[in-house]
């Protein structure tokens, strides 16, 4: 994951660098705590493409959350598996957030 942002018309979009294999429109992806099915791909010239090979930088849309820059990006065969992993990551992040929160002082 190179960068990610929320676009007004598209929702969460992310710029990714394909390292292995080929990325296709319709692939199920997992990125950080977000997951989804790729709805569209754009190359570095802003052109819509149907696939991107190794060493390609592309912008994708279709994620349910904005991932963090530097998050690993994975293509999975099963949408249910991607959903389960993303939910587990969200729960882990939520638990860590609650654990680091300082308790409020009680006044008696």
N, C-alpha and C positions, 0 to 999 in steps of 0.2 A: 504494500500500500504506500503510494507516494504522498497523496493528499486526499482529503475528503471534505465535502461541504454539503449543505442543504440548498438545493436549487428551488426557486419558487414554483416552477411548473413541473419539475421532475421528481422532487423529493430528494432523498439522499443520493448523491453521486460521488464516485470515487475514481481517482486516477490510479491505475495499477500498472505494474511492469510484469508482463508475462515472462516467466523464467523457463518453465517446462511445459510442453504440450501446446495445445491450441485451445483458445477460449472462444466459445460460440454463444450467440444470442440463444437464450433458453436454458443455459447451464445453471445448475443450482450451486450457489456460492455461499461461503462462510467467511466473514471478515470481522475479526474481533468478536464483539458480542452481537453483531448484526448478521442477518442471513437473508436470502431471497433468490429470486430467479432473474437472470439478466434479461432486462427488457430491451436495452439498446446498447450499442457499442459505438464510440466515435474515436477515430484515429487522431494523431497529432495535428492534422490539418483541419480538424473539425468535420470530417466527412463520416457519414454513417457507414459502418461496415458490418458484415455478418459474422466475421471471425477474426481472431488476432493470433498470430504465431509467436514463437519464442523471440525474446528481445524486443517485443512491441510494447509501446506505452499506449494505453487506451483509457478512455473515460467510460465507466459503466453506470447504468441506472438500474434500479430494481431492488435495492437493499431496503430493509425495514428500519435500519438505524444508521446514523453517520458513524463509521468506524474512525479510530484514531490513526493519525499518520504513523507509519511504521508497523501497523498490525499485519500479520501474515494473512494471506488470501488463499483460500483453498476451494477447489471445485469438488463437489460430492455427487455421488450417483443418486442419492435419495434425499428428497426434500424433508422428510420426517426426521432423518438423522441430523440434518443441518439445523432444523428447528430445536431439536433436543439439546444439541451442543450449545447453540446460542443461548437457550434458556438457562442451561447450567452455568455458563459464563456470566450471564446477567445476575443470577443468584449469588454467585461467588463475589462479584463486585459489590453487590448490595450488602452482603455479610461483612466484607472488609470495611465498607463505609460505616456501617453501624458499629463495628468493633473499634474503630479509631475515633469515633465521636466521643468527646469528653462528657462525662455525666454532669448534669446541671446541679449546682449546689442547692441543697434543701435548707430552707429556713424554718426554724421552729419557734 
